[in-house]
Amino acid sequence: MRKWLPLLAACLGSFMLLIDVTIVNVALPDIAADLGTGLSGLQWVIDGYALALAALLLMLGSLADRFGAKPTYLIGLALFAAASLGCGVAGSAEVLVAARAAQGIGGAAMLATTLSLLHATYTGRDRGIAFSAWGAVSGAAAGVGVVLGGVLTDLLSWRWIFFVNLPIAVLAIALSAIAFGPSPRRAERRVDVVGMLAFTAAATAVTYGVIRAGEHGWGDRGAAVALIGGAIALIAFVLIESFSTAPMLPLPLLRSAGFTATLIAAVGMSFAAFASSPLLSLWLQQYLHLTPLRAGLSMLPLSVCAFLVSGVFGRLLHDVAPKWTIGGGLALIGAGSTLLTIIDTGSSWAATVPGYLVIGVGVGIMAPPLVAVGLAAVPPQQSGTAAGAINTARQLGLALGVAVLGTVFRNTGSGKTPDVGFIDGLNSATITAGVTGILAGALVFALYSRADRTIPAAPAAAPEPAHLA
């Protein structure tokens, strides 16, 4: 049993950070009522976590190489626990958002190091078992998150969706300190701090600008300044990466049509499949008056279907060209999101099931091979950077998706009766997600078809988490 303690330590940390992507969704109405915040505040509760993960994942991977994966993982666990406590005791939306961002920093440190720790700890058949177990646990986190969030919010309060992390983190820290051996270090590895700051500024400013535009209108000066500032920061990031001797994201990687297609697919999947979940949760609870637990259970078909499809059919699809699995899967996700527009003023929660099932099939088809296909399109020595970039793209897609769909929802529903406005806004948001998924799928299909070299199909693998590799 001692042999598998490192695996348990890694799975505990991954499970904790991944359920916190979805566990908050069913608690949003209670958070809004308790802290007196509106839609924009709720968007930041989600985006604060996602943006921190996206912005810092690559840099923390570099820091782990320089200072060791084990200490980086332990620091990430400790920070995640402290931030979870801060979330649980938050007395205002601003404090909660700040604590969520701190959670994201800790989560990025954990996500950047988990697989490298398992790779260094296990060899041969044991390594395969460890990676499969990690994939299965991570894949189950999305579904467990919405149900656990509902149970804790119903029985205790929304604050316990964060307090529950504390005993898990303490156990994970204790096991990690004992089970993992010393980590190799590369003292010469440089860290692209300037690039990270530019990327963080660009992503945060654009997200803030979109959310503010939804609240105050596109003519709002603050929204315009934020969007222009985000564009300038993005240009600065490109220039920094072009001239840096140790770039966070080597721009030559983007010359590969296959790798570019993978990044687009990662952004598109998170946007089309998951960014509408907060709005659907609000509909289920505020409009249909479901309890948080029942709302969480009604959102399970997506995660369960994705897990089953990837587990049962993933091995059968590993020889299929990625333009079909990834491009086709993304188009299916778009079609499923479009199906959610059947919701009207007389619908029950069952109206979400057809769309959720189709989205789940699409996610189950495209998620398992996504990282492997992206890695096959780049030189082996850059595989770590490429994997980090793909995971960054997933979180960026979620953050921007929540911002954009919230703005579409608000703009479409304004000026109408509450019932009609809510449903019209929700339908506009889901059709936006659907069209984005279909168009992204078509673009990805074309890029894979025109890739400058053949991209090998992904090897059979255990199911990956639906929202975060």
C-alpha positions as a Markdown table, in Angstrom:
| # | Residue | x | y | z |
|---|---|---|---|---|
| 1 | Met | 0.0 | 0.0 | 0.0 |
| 2 | Arg | 2.9 | 2.4 | 0.7 |
| 3 | Lys | 3.8 | 2.2 | -3.0 |
| 4 | Trp | 0.5 | 4.0 | -3.9 |
| 5 | Leu | 0.7 | 6.7 | -1.3 |
| 6 | Pro | 2.2 | 9.2 | -3.9 |
| 7 | Leu | -0.7 | 8.4 | -6.2 |
| 8 | Leu | -3.2 | 9.1 | -3.4 |
| 9 | Ala | -1.5 | 12.4 | -2.6 |
| 10 | Ala | -1.6 | 13.5 | -6.2 |
| 11 | Cys | -5.2 | 12.4 | -6.8 |
| 12 | Leu | -6.4 | 14.3 | -3.6 |
| 13 | Gly | -4.8 | 17.5 | -4.8 |
| 14 | Ser | -6.1 | 17.2 | -8.4 |
| 15 | Phe | -9.6 | 16.2 | -7.2 |
| 16 | Met | -9.8 | 19.2 | -4.9 |
| 17 | Leu | -8.7 | 21.8 | -7.5 |
| 18 | Leu | -10.9 | 20.3 | -10.2 |
| 19 | Ile | -14.1 | 20.1 | -8.2 |
| 20 | Asp | -13.7 | 23.7 | -7.3 |
| 21 | Val | -14.2 | 24.6 | -11.0 |
| 22 | Thr | -17.8 | 23.2 | -10.9 |
| 23 | Ile | -18.7 | 23.0 | -7.2 |
| 24 | Val | -19.5 | 26.8 | -7.1 |
| 25 | Asn | -22.0 | 26.7 | -9.9 |
| 26 | Val | -25.0 | 25.4 | -7.9 |
| 27 | Ala | -24.1 | 27.7 | -5.0 |
| 28 | Leu | -24.3 | 30.9 | -7.0 |
| 29 | Pro | -27.9 | 31.9 | -6.1 |
| 30 | Asp | -27.1 | 31.5 | -2.4 |
| 31 | Ile | -23.9 | 33.5 | -2.8 |
| 32 | Ala | -25.7 | 36.3 | -4.5 |
| 33 | Ala | -28.4 | 36.5 | -1.8 |
| 34 | Asp | -25.9 | 36.3 | 1.1 |
| 35 | Leu | -23.3 | 38.7 | -0.2 |
| 36 | Gly | -25.7 | 41.0 | -2.1 |
| 37 | Thr | -24.0 | 40.7 | -5.5 |
| 38 | Gly | -25.4 | 40.6 | -9.0 |
| 39 | Leu | -24.5 | 38.8 | -12.2 |
| 40 | Ser | -21.2 | 40.6 | -12.7 |
| 41 | Gly | -20.1 | 39.7 | -9.2 |
| 42 | Leu | -21.0 | 36.0 | -9.8 |
| 43 | Gln | -19.1 | 36.0 | -13.1 |
| 44 | Trp | -16.0 | 37.1 | -11.3 |
| 45 | Val | -16.4 | 34.4 | -8.6 |
| 46 | Ile | -15.9 | 31.9 | -11.5 |
| 47 | Asp | -13.5 | 34.0 | -13.6 |
| 48 | Gly | -11.2 | 34.9 | -10.7 |
| 49 | Tyr | -10.3 | 31.2 | -10.3 |
| 50 | Ala | -10.1 | 30.4 | -14.0 |
| 51 | Leu | -8.0 | 33.5 | -14.9 |
| 52 | Ala | -5.5 | 32.8 | -12.2 |
| 53 | Leu | -5.1 | 29.2 | -13.4 |
| 54 | Ala | -4.8 | 30.3 | -17.0 |
| 55 | Ala | -2.3 | 33.1 | -16.3 |
| 56 | Leu | 0.1 | 31.4 | -14.0 |
| 57 | Leu | 0.1 | 27.7 | -15.1 |
| 58 | Leu | 3.0 | 28.1 | -17.6 |
| 59 | Met | 5.1 | 30.2 | -15.3 |
| 60 | Leu | 4.6 | 28.0 | -12.3 |
| 61 | Gly | 5.7 | 25.0 | -14.4 |
| 62 | Ser | 9.0 | 26.9 | -15.0 |
| 63 | Leu | 9.3 | 27.6 | -11.3 |
| 64 | Ala | 8.7 | 23.9 | -10.5 |
| 65 | Asp | 11.5 | 23.0 | -12.9 |
| 66 | Arg | 13.8 | 25.4 | -11.2 |
| 67 | Phe | 13.0 | 24.8 | -7.6 |
| 68 | Gly | 11.6 | 21.3 | -7.7 |
| 69 | Ala | 8.1 | 19.9 | -8.3 |
| 70 | Lys | 7.6 | 18.6 | -4.7 |
| 71 | Pro | 8.1 | 22.0 | -2.9 |
| 72 | Thr | 6.0 | 23.7 | -5.6 |
| 73 | Tyr | 3.2 | 21.2 | -5.1 |
| 74 | Leu | 3.3 | 21.6 | -1.3 |
| 75 | Ile | 3.2 | 25.4 | -1.5 |
| 76 | Gly | 0.3 | 25.1 | -3.9 |
| 77 | Leu | -1.6 | 22.9 | -1.5 |
| 78 | Ala | -1.0 | 25.2 | 1.4 |
| 79 | Leu | -2.0 | 28.3 | -0.6 |
| 80 | Phe | -5.1 | 26.5 | -1.9 |
| 81 | Ala | -6.2 | 25.6 | 1.7 |
| 82 | Ala | -5.6 | 29.1 | 3.0 |
| 83 | Ala | -7.5 | 30.6 | 0.1 |
| 84 | Ser | -10.4 | 28.2 | 0.6 |
| 85 | Leu | -10.6 | 29.3 | 4.2 |
| 86 | Gly | -10.7 | 32.9 | 2.9 |
| 87 | Cys | -13.5 | 32.0 | 0.5 |
| 88 | Gly | -15.5 | 30.4 | 3.3 |
| 89 | Val | -15.3 | 33.4 | 5.7 |
| 90 | Ala | -15.7 | 36.1 | 3.0 |
| 91 | Gly | -18.1 | 38.8 | 4.0 |
| 92 | Ser | -18.3 | 40.5 | 0.6 |
| 93 | Ala | -18.2 | 39.6 | -3.0 |
| 94 | Glu | -14.9 | 41.5 | -3.5 |
| 95 | Val | -13.2 | 39.4 | -0.7 |
| 96 | Leu | -14.6 | 36.2 | -2.2 |
| 97 | Val | -13.3 | 37.0 | -5.7 |
| 98 | Ala | -9.8 | 37.8 | -4.3 |
| 99 | Ala | -9.8 | 34.5 | -2.4 |
| 100 | Arg | -10.9 | 32.7 | -5.5 |
| 101 | Ala | -8.0 | 34.2 | -7.4 |
| 102 | Ala | -5.7 | 33.0 | -4.7 |
| 103 | Gln | -7.2 | 29.5 | -5.0 |
| 104 | Gly | -6.4 | 29.7 | -8.7 |
| 105 | Ile | -2.8 | 30.5 | -8.0 |
| 106 | Gly | -2.5 | 27.5 | -5.6 |
| 107 | Gly | -4.4 | 25.3 | -8.2 |
| 108 | Ala | -2.0 | 26.3 | -10.9 |
| 109 | Ala | 1.0 | 25.3 | -8.8 |
| 110 | Met | -0.7 | 21.9 | -8.2 |
| 111 | Leu | -1.8 | 21.3 | -11.8 |
| 112 | Ala | 1.7 | 22.2 | -13.1 |
| 113 | Thr | 3.4 | 19.6 | -11.0 |
| 114 | Thr | 1.1 | 16.7 | -10.4 |
| 115 | Leu | 1.9 | 14.7 | -13.5 |
| 116 | Ser | 5.6 | 15.3 | -13.3 |
| 117 | Leu | 5.6 | 14.0 | -9.7 |
| 118 | Leu | 3.8 | 10.9 | -10.8 |
| 119 | His | 6.2 | 10.5 | -13.8 |
| 120 | Ala | 9.2 | 10.8 | -11.5 |
| 121 | Thr | 7.7 | 8.4 | -8.9 |
| 122 | Tyr | 6.6 | 5.5 | -11.0 |
| 123 | Thr | 8.0 | 3.5 | -13.9 |
| 124 | Gly | 6.8 | 0.9 | -16.3 |
| 125 | Arg | 3.5 | -0.7 | -15.7 |
| 126 | Asp | 3.0 | 1.2 | -12.4 |
| 127 | Arg | 3.3 | 4.5 | -14.2 |
| 128 | Gly | 0.5 | 3.5 | -16.6 |
| 129 | Ile | -1.7 | 2.5 | -13.6 |
| 130 | Ala | -0.9 | 5.7 | -11.9 |
| 131 | Phe | -1.8 | 7.9 | -14.9 |
| 132 | Ser | -5.0 | 5.9 | -15.5 |
| 133 | Ala | -6.1 | 6.3 | -11.9 |
| 134 | Trp | -5.3 | 10.0 | -12.0 |
| 135 | Gly | -7.3 | 10.4 | -15.2 |
| 136 | Ala | -10.3 | 8.5 | -13.8 |
| 137 | Val | -10.3 | 10.5 | -10.6 |
| 138 | Ser | -9.9 | 13.8 | -12.5 |
| 139 | Gly | -12.6 | 12.8 | -14.9 |
| 140 | Ala | -15.1 | 12.2 | -12.1 |
| 141 | Ala | -14.4 | 15.5 | -10.4 |
| 142 | Ala | -16.8 | 17.5 | -12.6 |
| 143 | Gly | -19.8 | 15.4 | -11.8 |
| 144 | Val | -18.9 | 15.1 | -8.2 |
| 145 | Gly | -18.5 | 18.9 | -7.9 |
| 146 | Val | -22.0 | 19.8 | -8.8 |
| 147 | Val | -23.6 | 17.1 | -6.6 |
| 148 | Leu | -21.3 | 17.8 | -3.6 |
| 149 | Gly | -21.9 | 21.6 | -4.1 |
| 150 | Gly | -25.7 | 20.9 | -3.9 |
| 151 | Val | -25.5 | 18.7 | -0.8 |
| 152 | Leu | -23.3 | 21.1 | 1.1 |
| 153 | Thr | -25.3 | 24.2 | 0.2 |
| 154 | Asp | -28.6 | 22.4 | 1.0 |
| 155 | Leu | -27.5 | 20.9 | 4.3 |
| 156 | Leu | -25.1 | 23.5 | 5.6 |
| 157 | Ser | -24.4 | 26.6 | 3.5 |
| 158 | Trp | -22.5 | 27.7 | 0.4 |
| 159 | Arg | -19.5 | 28.5 | 2.6 |
| 160 | Trp | -19.0 | 24.7 | 3.2 |
| 161 | Ile | -18.2 | 24.2 | -0.5 |
| 162 | Phe | -14.9 | 25.9 | 0.4 |
| 163 | Phe | -14.5 | 24.6 | 4.0 |
| 164 | Val | -14.6 | 21.0 | 2.8 |
| 165 | Asn | -11.2 | 21.6 | 1.1 |
| 166 | Leu | -9.4 | 22.1 | 4.4 |
| 167 | Pro | -9.3 | 18.5 | 5.7 |
| 168 | Ile | -8.5 | 17.2 | 2.1 |
| 169 | Ala | -5.7 | 19.7 | 1.8 |
| 170 | Val | -4.2 | 18.8 | 5.2 |
| 171 | Leu | -4.3 | 15.1 | 4.3 |
| 172 | Ala | -2.7 | 15.8 | 0.9 |
| 173 | Ile | 0.0 | 17.9 | 2.4 |
| 174 | Ala | 0.9 | 15.2 | 5.0 |
| 175 | Leu | 0.9 | 12.4 | 2.4 |
| 176 | Ser | 2.9 | 14.5 | -0.1 |
| 177 | Ala | 5.6 | 15.4 | 2.4 |
| 178 | Ile | 6.1 | 11.7 | 3.3 |
| 179 | Ala | 5.5 | 10.0 | 0.0 |
| 180 | Phe | 7.2 | 12.0 | -2.7 |
| 181 | Gly | 11.0 | 11.9 | -2.9 |
| 182 | Pro | 13.3 | 14.9 | -3.6 |
| 183 | Ser | 12.5 | 16.5 | -6.9 |
| 184 | Pro | 15.2 | 17.3 | -9.5 |
| 185 | Arg | 15.9 | 20.9 | -10.1 |
| 186 | Arg | 17.1 | 22.9 | -13.0 |
| 187 | Ala | 18.7 | 26.0 | -11.5 |
| 188 | Glu | 19.5 | 27.4 | -14.9 |
| 189 | Arg | 15.8 | 27.5 | -16.0 |
| 190 | Arg | 14.7 | 31.1 | -16.5 |
| 191 | Val | 11.2 | 32.3 | -15.6 |
| 192 | Asp | 9.4 | 34.6 | -18.0 |
| 193 | Val | 7.9 | 36.9 | -15.4 |
| 194 | Val | 7.5 | 39.9 | -17.8 |
| 195 | Gly | 5.6 | 37.7 | -20.3 |
| 196 | Met | 3.4 | 36.3 | -17.5 |
| 197 | Leu | 2.6 | 39.8 | -16.3 |
| 198 | Ala | 1.7 | 40.9 | -19.9 |
| 199 | Phe | -0.5 | 37.8 | -20.5 |
| 200 | Thr | -2.2 | 38.3 | -17.1 |
| 201 | Ala | -2.9 | 41.9 | -17.8 |
| 202 | Ala | -4.3 | 41.1 | -21.3 |
| 203 | Ala | -6.6 | 38.3 | -20.1 |
| 204 | Thr | -7.9 | 40.2 | -17.1 |
| 205 | Ala | -8.4 | 43.5 | -18.9 |
| 206 | Val | -10.4 | 41.9 | -21.7 |
| 207 | Thr | -12.5 | 39.8 | -19.3 |
| 208 | Tyr | -13.2 | 42.9 | -17.2 |
| 209 | Gly | -14.1 | 45.0 | -20.2 |
| 210 | Val | -16.6 | 42.4 | -21.5 |
| 211 | Ile | -18.2 | 42.0 | -18.1 |
| 212 | Arg | -18.4 | 45.8 | -17.5 |
| 213 | Ala | -19.9 | 46.3 | -21.0 |
| 214 | Gly | -22.6 | 43.8 | -20.1 |
| 215 | Glu | -23.4 | 45.8 | -17.0 |
| 216 | His | -23.0 | 49.3 | -18.3 |
| 217 | Gly | -23.3 | 49.0 | -22.1 |
| 218 | Trp | -20.7 | 48.9 | -24.8 |
| 219 | Gly | -20.4 | 52.7 | -24.8 |
| 220 | Asp | -19.2 | 52.7 | -21.2 |
| 221 | Arg | -15.8 | 54.5 | -21.0 |
| 222 | Gly | -14.5 | 52.0 | -18.4 |
| 223 | Ala | -15.3 | 49.1 | -20.6 |
| 224 | Ala | -13.6 | 50.7 | -23.6 |
| 225 | Val | -10.5 | 51.6 | -21.7 |
| 226 | Ala | -10.2 | 48.0 | -20.4 |
| 227 | Leu | -10.6 | 46.5 | -23.8 |
| 228 | Ile | -8.1 | 48.8 | -25.4 |
| 229 | Gly | -5.7 | 48.2 | -22.5 |
| 230 | Gly | -6.2 | 44.5 | -23.0 |
| 231 | Ala | -5.4 | 44.7 | -26.7 |
| 232 | Ile | -2.2 | 46.7 | -26.0 |
| 233 | Ala | -1.1 | 44.2 | -23.3 |
| 234 | Leu | -1.7 | 41.4 | -25.8 |
| 235 | Ile | 0.5 | 43.1 | -28.4 |
| 236 | Ala | 3.1 | 43.6 | -25.7 |
| 237 | Phe | 2.9 | 39.9 | -24.8 |
| 238 | Val | 3.6 | 38.9 | -28.4 |
| 239 | Leu | 6.5 | 41.3 | -28.7 |
| 240 | Ile | 8.0 | 40.1 | -25.3 |
| 241 | Glu | 7.7 | 36.4 | -26.4 |
| 242 | Ser | 9.3 | 37.2 | -29.8 |
| 243 | Phe | 12.4 | 38.6 | -28.2 |
| 244 | Ser | 12.6 | 36.6 | -25.0 |
| 245 | Thr | 15.4 | 34.1 | -24.6 |
| 246 | Ala | 13.2 | 31.9 | -22.4 |
| 247 | Pro | 9.6 | 32.7 | -23.5 |
| 248 | Met | 6.6 | 31.5 | -21.6 |
| 249 | Leu | 5.0 | 30.5 | -24.9 |
| 250 | Pro | 7.5 | 30.1 | -27.8 |
| 251 | Leu | 5.7 | 31.7 | -30.7 |
| 252 | Pro | 7.2 | 29.3 | -33.3 |
| 253 | Leu | 5.0 | 26.6 | -31.9 |
| 254 | Leu | 2.0 | 28.4 | -33.4 |
| 255 | Arg | 3.5 | 27.8 | -36.9 |
| 256 | Ser | 2.3 | 24.2 | -36.5 |
| 257 | Ala | -1.3 | 24.1 | -37.9 |
| 258 | Gly | -1.9 | 21.0 | -35.7 |
| 259 | Phe | -0.9 | 22.8 | -32.5 |
| 260 | Thr | -2.8 | 25.9 | -33.3 |
| 261 | Ala | -5.9 | 23.8 | -34.0 |
| 262 | Thr | -5.5 | 22.1 | -30.6 |
| 263 | Leu | -5.3 | 25.5 | -28.8 |
| 264 | Ile | -8.4 | 26.7 | -30.7 |
| 265 | Ala | -10.2 | 23.4 | -29.8 |
| 266 | Ala | -9.3 | 23.8 | -26.1 |
| 267 | Val | -10.7 | 27.3 | -26.0 |
| 268 | Gly | -13.8 | 26.4 | -28.0 |
| 269 | Met | -14.6 | 23.3 | -25.8 |
| 270 | Ser | -14.6 | 25.3 | -22.5 |
| 271 | Phe | -16.5 | 28.2 | -24.1 |
| 272 | Ala | -19.2 | 26.1 | -25.8 |
| 273 | Ala | -19.6 | 23.3 | -23.3 |
| 274 | Phe | -19.3 | 24.8 | -19.9 |
| 275 | Ala | -19.5 | 28.7 | -19.9 |
| 276 | Ser | -23.3 | 28.6 | -19.9 |
| 277 | Ser | -23.5 | 26.4 | -16.8 |
| 278 | Pro | -23.7 | 29.4 | -14.3 |
| 279 | Leu | -26.7 | 30.8 | -16.2 |
| 280 | Leu | -28.4 | 27.5 | -16.4 |
| 281 | Ser | -27.8 | 27.0 | -12.6 |
| 282 | Leu | -29.5 | 30.4 | -12.0 |
| 283 | Trp | -32.4 | 29.3 | -14.2 |
| 284 | Leu | -32.9 | 26.0 | -12.4 |
| 285 | Gln | -32.9 | 27.6 | -8.9 |
| 286 | Gln | -34.2 | 31.1 | -9.3 |
| 287 | Tyr | -36.7 | 30.4 | -12.1 |
| 288 | Leu | -37.7 | 26.8 | -11.4 |
| 289 | His | -37.1 | 27.0 | -7.7 |
| 290 | Leu | -35.1 | 23.8 | -7.5 |
| 291 | Thr | -33.0 | 23.2 | -4.4 |
| 292 | Pro | -29.2 | 23.4 | -5.0 |
| 293 | Leu | -29.0 | 19.6 | -4.7 |
| 294 | Arg | -31.7 | 19.0 | -7.3 |
| 295 | Ala | -30.1 | 21.6 | -9.6 |
| 296 | Gly | -26.8 | 19.8 | -9.3 |
| 297 | Leu | -28.3 | 16.4 | -10.1 |
| 298 | Ser | -30.1 | 17.9 | -13.1 |
| 299 | Met | -26.7 | 19.0 | -14.5 |
| 300 | Leu | -25.2 | 15.6 | -14.1 |
| 301 | Pro | -26.1 | 14.1 | -17.5 |
| 302 | Leu | -23.3 | 16.1 | -19.2 |
| 303 | Ser | -20.5 | 14.9 | -17.0 |
| 304 | Val | -21.7 | 11.3 | -16.7 |
| 305 | Cys | -22.2 | 11.0 | -20.5 |
| 306 | Ala | -18.8 | 12.5 | -21.2 |
| 307 | Phe | -17.1 | 10.1 | -18.7 |
| 308 | Leu | -18.9 | 7.0 | -20.1 |
| 309 | Val | -18.2 | 7.9 | -23.7 |
| 310 | Ser | -14.5 | 8.6 | -23.1 |
| 311 | Gly | -14.1 | 5.5 | -21.0 |
| 312 | Val | -16.1 | 3.1 | -23.3 |
| 313 | Phe | -15.3 | 4.4 | -26.7 |
| 314 | Gly | -12.0 | 6.3 | -26.2 |
| 315 | Arg | -9.8 | 3.3 | -26.9 |
| 316 | Leu | -11.8 | 2.6 | -30.1 |
| 317 | Leu | -11.3 | 6.1 | -31.4 |
| 318 | His | -7.5 | 6.5 | -30.8 |
| 319 | Asp | -6.7 | 5.5 | -34.5 |
| 320 | Val | -9.3 | 8.0 | -35.9 |
| 321 | Ala | -7.8 | 11.2 | -37.4 |
| 322 | Pro | -8.0 | 14.2 | -35.0 |
| 323 | Lys | -10.0 | 16.3 | -37.5 |
| 324 | Trp | -12.9 | 13.9 | -36.8 |
| 325 | Thr | -12.5 | 13.3 | -33.1 |
| 326 | Ile | -11.6 | 16.8 | -32.0 |
| 327 | Gly | -13.1 | 18.9 | -34.8 |
| 328 | Gly | -16.2 | 16.6 | -35.0 |
| 329 | Gly | -16.5 | 16.5 | -31.2 |
| 330 | Leu | -16.4 | 20.3 | -30.9 |
| 331 | Ala | -19.1 | 20.6 | -33.6 |
| 332 | Leu | -21.2 | 18.1 | -31.5 |
| 333 | Ile | -20.7 | 20.3 | -28.4 |
| 334 | Gly | -21.9 | 23.3 | -30.4 |
| 335 | Ala | -25.0 | 21.3 | -31.6 |
| 336 | Gly | -25.7 | 20.3 | -28.0 |
| 337 | Ser | -25.5 | 23.9 | -26.8 |
| 338 | Thr | -27.8 | 24.9 | -29.6 |
| 339 | Leu | -30.3 | 22.3 | -28.4 |
| 340 | Leu | -30.5 | 24.1 | -25.0 |
| 341 | Thr | -32.5 | 26.8 | -26.8 |
| 342 | Ile | -35.6 | 24.6 | -26.6 |
| 343 | Ile | -36.0 | 26.0 | -23.0 |
| 344 | Asp | -39.0 | 28.3 | -22.8 |
| 345 | Thr | -41.1 | 29.9 | -20.1 |
| 346 | Gly | -43.0 | 26.6 | -19.5 |
| 347 | Ser | -40.0 | 24.2 | -19.5 |
| 348 | Ser | -38.9 | 22.0 | -16.7 |
| 349 | Trp | -35.4 | 20.9 | -15.9 |
| 350 | Ala | -35.9 | 18.0 | -18.3 |
| 351 | Ala | -35.5 | 20.4 | -21.2 |
| 352 | Thr | -31.8 | 20.5 | -20.6 |
| 353 | Val | -31.3 | 16.7 | -21.0 |
| 354 | Pro | -31.1 | 16.4 | -24.8 |
| 355 | Gly | -28.6 | 19.2 | -25.0 |
| 356 | Tyr | -26.5 | 18.0 | -22.1 |
| 357 | Leu | -26.4 | 14.5 | -23.6 |
| 358 | Val | -25.2 | 15.7 | -27.0 |
| 359 | Ile | -22.6 | 18.0 | -25.3 |
| 360 | Gly | -21.4 | 15.1 | -23.2 |
| 361 | Val | -20.9 | 12.9 | -26.2 |
| 362 | Gly | -18.9 | 15.6 | -27.9 |
| 363 | Val | -16.7 | 16.2 | -24.8 |
| 364 | Gly | -16.3 | 12.4 | -24.3 |
| 365 | Ile | -15.0 | 12.1 | -27.9 |
| 366 | Met | -12.7 | 15.1 | -28.1 |
| 367 | Ala | -11.3 | 15.6 | -24.5 |
| 368 | Pro | -9.2 | 12.4 | -24.2 |
| 369 | Pro | -7.0 | 12.8 | -27.3 |
| 370 | Leu | -6.8 | 16.6 | -27.1 |
| 371 | Val | -3.5 | 17.0 | -25.2 |
| 372 | Ala | -1.8 | 14.0 | -26.9 |
| 373 | Val | -2.6 | 15.3 | -30.4 |
| 374 | Gly | -1.3 | 18.7 | -29.4 |
| 375 | Leu | 1.9 | 17.2 | -28.1 |
| 376 | Ala | 2.4 | 15.1 | -31.3 |
| 377 | Ala | 2.4 | 18.4 | -33.3 |
| 378 | Val | 5.4 | 19.9 | -31.5 |
| 379 | Pro | 9.0 | 18.9 | -30.9 |
| 380 | Pro | 9.4 | 16.4 | -28.0 |
| 381 | Gln | 11.6 | 18.9 | -26.0 |
| 382 | Gln | 8.8 | 21.4 | -25.9 |
| 383 | Ser | 6.1 | 18.9 | -24.8 |
| 384 | Gly | 5.8 | 20.3 | -21.3 |
| 385 | Thr | 5.3 | 23.9 | -22.6 |
| 386 | Ala | 2.8 | 22.7 | -25.1 |
| 387 | Ala | 0.7 | 20.8 | -22.5 |
| 388 | Gly | 0.7 | 23.8 | -20.2 |
| 389 | Ala | -0.4 | 26.0 | -23.1 |
| 390 | Ile | -3.3 | 23.7 | -23.9 |
| 391 | Asn | -4.5 | 23.7 | -20.3 |
| 392 | Thr | -4.1 | 27.5 | -20.2 |
| 393 | Ala | -6.3 | 27.7 | -23.3 |
| 394 | Arg | -9.0 | 25.6 | -21.6 |
| 395 | Gln | -9.2 | 28.0 | -18.6 |
| 396 | Leu | -9.0 | 31.0 | -20.8 |
| 397 | Gly | -11.9 | 29.7 | -22.8 |
| 398 | Leu | -14.0 | 29.3 | -19.7 |
| 399 | Ala | -13.1 | 32.7 | -18.3 |
| 400 | Leu | -13.9 | 34.5 | -21.6 |
| 401 | Gly | -16.9 | 32.3 | -22.2 |
| 402 | Val | -18.5 | 33.2 | -18.8 |
| 403 | Ala | -17.8 | 36.9 | -19.5 |
| 404 | Val | -19.2 | 36.9 | -23.0 |
| 405 | Leu | -22.3 | 34.8 | -22.4 |
| 406 | Gly | -23.1 | 36.8 | -19.3 |
| 407 | Thr | -23.0 | 40.0 | -21.4 |
| 408 | Val | -25.2 | 38.4 | -24.1 |
| 409 | Phe | -27.6 | 37.3 | -21.5 |
| 410 | Arg | -27.9 | 40.7 | -19.9 |
| 411 | Asn | -28.1 | 42.6 | -23.1 |
| 412 | Thr | -30.8 | 40.4 | -24.7 |
| 413 | Gly | -33.0 | 40.2 | -21.6 |
| 414 | Ser | -33.0 | 43.9 | -20.6 |
| 415 | Gly | -36.2 | 45.9 | -21.1 |
| 416 | Lys | -38.5 | 42.9 | -20.9 |
| 417 | Thr | -40.6 | 41.3 | -18.3 |
| 418 | Pro | -38.5 | 39.2 | -15.8 |
| 419 | Asp | -39.7 | 35.8 | -17.1 |
| 420 | Val | -39.5 | 36.6 | -20.8 |
| 421 | Gly | -36.2 | 38.5 | -20.3 |
| 422 | Phe | -34.6 | 35.6 | -18.4 |
| 423 | Ile | -35.6 | 33.0 | -21.0 |
| 424 | Asp | -34.7 | 35.2 | -24.0 |
| 425 | Gly | -31.3 | 36.0 | -22.4 |
| 426 | Leu | -30.6 | 32.4 | -21.6 |
| 427 | Asn | -31.5 | 31.3 | -25.2 |
| 428 | Ser | -29.3 | 34.0 | -26.7 |
| 429 | Ala | -26.4 | 32.8 | -24.5 |
| 430 | Thr | -26.8 | 29.2 | -25.3 |
| 431 | Ile | -27.1 | 29.8 | -29.1 |
| 432 | Thr | -24.0 | 32.0 | -28.9 |
| 433 | Ala | -22.2 | 29.1 | -27.2 |
| 434 | Gly | -23.5 | 26.7 | -29.8 |
| 435 | Val | -22.6 | 28.8 | -32.8 |
| 436 | Thr | -19.1 | 29.3 | -31.3 |
| 437 | Gly | -18.6 | 25.6 | -30.9 |
| 438 | Ile | -19.8 | 24.8 | -34.5 |
| 439 | Leu | -17.6 | 27.5 | -36.1 |
| 440 | Ala | -14.6 | 26.5 | -33.9 |
| 441 | Gly | -15.2 | 22.9 | -34.9 |
| 442 | Ala | -15.2 | 23.8 | -38.6 |
| 443 | Leu | -12.0 | 25.8 | -38.2 |
| 444 | Val | -10.3 | 23.1 | -36.3 |
| 445 | Phe | -11.3 | 20.5 | -38.9 |
| 446 | Ala | -9.8 | 22.7 | -41.6 |
| 447 | Leu | -6.5 | 23.3 | -39.7 |
| 448 | Tyr | -6.0 | 19.6 | -39.0 |
| 449 | Ser | -6.8 | 18.7 | -42.6 |
| 450 | Arg | -4.2 | 21.2 | -43.8 |
| 451 | Ala | -1.6 | 20.5 | -41.1 |
| 452 | Asp | 2.0 | 20.8 | -42.4 |
| 453 | Arg | 2.7 | 17.3 | -41.3 |
| 454 | Thr | 0.8 | 14.2 | -40.3 |
| 455 | Ile | -0.3 | 14.3 | -36.7 |
| 456 | Pro | -0.4 | 10.8 | -35.1 |
| 457 | Ala | -3.6 | 9.8 | -33.5 |
| 458 | Ala | -3.6 | 9.9 | -29.7 |
| 459 | Pro | -2.8 | 6.7 | -27.9 |
| 460 | Ala | -5.5 | 5.1 | -25.8 |
| 461 | Ala | -5.8 | 6.8 | -22.5 |
| 462 | Ala | -7.9 | 7.0 | -19.4 |
| 463 | Pro | -10.7 | 9.6 | -19.4 |
| 464 | Glu | -9.4 | 13.1 | -18.8 |
| 465 | Pro | -11.4 | 15.7 | -16.9 |
| 466 | Ala | -14.1 | 17.2 | -19.0 |
| 467 | His | -13.0 | 20.8 | -18.3 |
| 468 | Leu | -9.4 | 20.6 | -17.4 |
| 469 | Ala | -6.7 | 18.1 | -18.6 |
